[in-house]
């Protein structure tokens, strides 16, 4: 999908994008160039996008110490996920535009 200046590479599973009730749902993966402060080198997630108001929220995330989401991950599912708006010209904006246009 793309990369940002800090060395993160973003992937989207375009085959599994779904639309329901005015929203779009997708799976993504972020691969890091170097481990983060917790030792994780990749993140996988399930996201919900609102293509009318152009916002998204994290429904589920897992954090992995191996690249490309391999190995056992620590999963986090927020009770009340909050809507977020992507920053202009960010990878998250590009991802949201891409999944909303599919």
Secondary structure as the mmCIF struct_conf table of DSSP 4:
data_model
#
loop_
_struct_conf.conf_type_id
_struct_conf.id
_struct_conf.beg_label_comp_id
_struct_conf.beg_label_asym_id
_struct_conf.beg_label_seq_id
_struct_conf.end_label_comp_id
_struct_conf.end_label_asym_id
_struct_conf.end_label_seq_id
STRN STRN1 UNK A 2 UNK A 3
TURN_TY1_P TURN_TY1_P1 UNK A 5 UNK A 6
BEND BEND1 UNK A 7 UNK A 7
STRN STRN2 UNK A 9 UNK A 12
HELX_RH_3T_P HELX_RH_3T_P1 UNK A 14 UNK A 16
STRN STRN3 UNK A 18 UNK A 20
TURN_TY1_P TURN_TY1_P2 UNK A 21 UNK A 22
STRN STRN4 UNK A 23 UNK A 31
BEND BEND2 UNK A 33 UNK A 34
TURN_TY1_P TURN_TY1_P3 UNK A 37 UNK A 38
BEND BEND3 UNK A 39 UNK A 39
STRN STRN5 UNK A 42 UNK A 50
TURN_TY1_P TURN_TY1_P4 UNK A 51 UNK A 54
STRN STRN6 UNK A 55 UNK A 64
BEND BEND4 UNK A 65 UNK A 66
HELX_RH_3T_P HELX_RH_3T_P2 UNK A 67 UNK A 69
BEND BEND5 UNK A 71 UNK A 71
STRN STRN7 UNK A 74 UNK A 76
TURN_TY1_P TURN_TY1_P5 UNK A 79 UNK A 80
HELX_LH_PP_P HELX_LH_PP_P1 UNK A 81 UNK A 83
STRN STRN8 UNK A 84 UNK A 84
HELX_LH_PP_P HELX_LH_PP_P2 UNK A 86 UNK A 87
TURN_TY1_P TURN_TY1_P6 UNK A 88 UNK A 89
BEND BEND6 UNK A 90 UNK A 90
HELX_RH_AL_P HELX_RH_AL_P1 UNK A 91 UNK A 101
#
